[in-house]
């Protein structure tokens, strides 16, 4: 019998992190990419909502702790190289702190000034109304 901890199967990077792609479980729209450590993944499994490692805050980040825009876990998958995770979630509210549904809202477009990143998805709610 293999008694190896399931967390030991993950190929954590040098900082003890692994990237997580988060998708809406119904639409499969990619909502965001974040980072997670062992403690955050354990907490995610315990509470059934996405908990990430915030590199900017240097602490665990329960998605929606300030905004109320939580992510209920539907499924978690580990990729073939064991170095990336996929969360399928039921998103409550918006995923992006910019007030958009997804963090992937910019697209390269050719302009007279050259190729630039352009926001192609609308702001649904002003961030100042979300984060008070």
C-alpha positions in Angstrom: 0.0 0.0 0.0 1.3 3.4 -1.0 1.1 5.8 2.0 2.7 8.7 0.2 0.9 11.9 1.0 -1.2 13.1 -2.0 0.5 16.5 -1.7 3.9 15.0 -2.2 2.9 13.9 -5.7 2.8 17.6 -6.7 5.9 19.1 -8.3 6.1 22.3 -6.2 8.5 25.0 -7.5 11.4 26.3 -5.5 9.1 28.7 -3.6 6.8 25.8 -2.7 4.1 26.9 -5.2 2.3 25.5 -8.2 0.2 27.5 -10.8 -3.6 27.0 -10.8 -5.8 27.7 -13.8 -9.3 28.4 -12.7 -12.2 27.8 -15.1 -16.0 28.2 -14.7 -17.3 24.7 -14.4 -20.4 25.4 -16.6 -19.0 27.6 -19.4 -15.3 26.4 -19.2 -14.3 30.1 -19.5 -10.9 30.6 -18.1 -11.3 33.0 -15.2 -7.9 33.4 -13.7 -4.4 32.0 -13.0 -3.1 32.1 -9.5 -0.6 30.3 -7.3 -1.2 27.8 -4.5 1.0 26.2 -1.8 0.4 23.1 0.3 -1.4 25.0 3.0 -3.7 26.7 0.5 -4.5 23.5 -1.3 -5.3 21.7 2.0 -7.5 24.6 3.0 -9.3 24.5 -0.4 -10.0 20.8 0.1 -11.3 21.4 3.7 -13.6 24.4 3.0 -14.7 23.6 -0.6 -13.8 27.0 -1.9 -10.7 28.3 -3.7 -7.9 29.4 -1.4 -4.7 30.6 -3.1 -1.3 31.9 -2.1 -1.1 35.6 -2.6 2.4 36.5 -3.7 1.7 40.2 -3.3 0.3 39.8 0.2 2.6 36.9 1.1 -0.2 35.0 2.8 -3.1 32.7 2.1 -5.9 34.3 0.1 -9.4 32.9 0.3 -10.9 34.1 -3.0 -13.7 36.5 -2.2 -12.6 37.3 1.4 -12.9 41.0 0.6 -15.2 41.1 -2.5 -17.6 38.3 -1.6 -16.8 36.9 -5.1 -16.1 33.3 -4.1 -15.2 30.2 -6.0 -16.9 27.0 -5.0 -14.8 24.0 -6.0 -16.5 21.6 -8.4 -13.4 19.6 -9.4 -9.7 19.7 -9.1 -7.3 18.2 -11.6 -3.5 17.8 -11.6 -1.8 17.8 -15.0 0.3 15.0 -16.5 3.6 16.5 -15.3 2.2 17.2 -11.8 3.3 20.8 -12.0 0.0 22.6 -12.7 -3.5 22.5 -11.2 -6.9 23.1 -12.8 -9.8 24.3 -10.6 -13.3 24.0 -12.0 -15.5 26.3 -10.0 -18.9 27.8 -9.5 -18.0 31.5 -9.6 -20.1 33.9 -7.4 -19.7 37.4 -8.8 -16.7 38.4 -10.7 -13.3 36.7 -10.9 -11.1 39.7 -11.6 -10.3 42.5 -9.3 -10.7 44.9 -12.2 -14.4 44.4 -12.2 -14.5 42.0 -15.1 -15.7 38.4 -15.3 -12.3 37.0 -16.2 -8.7 38.2 -15.6 -8.0 37.4 -19.3 -9.6 40.5 -20.8 -6.7 41.9 -22.9 -6.0 41.1 -26.5 -3.1 42.2 -28.7 -4.3 44.5 -31.5 -2.4 46.3 -34.2 -2.7 50.1 -34.1 -0.9 52.9 -35.8 1.5 53.0 -32.8 2.2 49.3 -33.1 0.8 46.2 -31.4 -0.7 47.0 -28.0 -2.7 45.2 -25.4 -6.4 46.3 -25.5 -9.1 45.6 -23.0 -11.8 43.8 -25.0 -14.1 42.7 -22.2 -16.2 45.2 -20.3 -15.9 46.3 -16.7 -19.1 44.9 -15.2 -18.7 46.6 -11.8 -16.4 49.4 -10.7 -13.7 48.0 -8.5 -14.3 50.9 -6.0 -17.8 49.5 -5.5 -16.4 46.0 -4.8 -13.4 46.8 -2.6 -14.4 49.4 0.0 
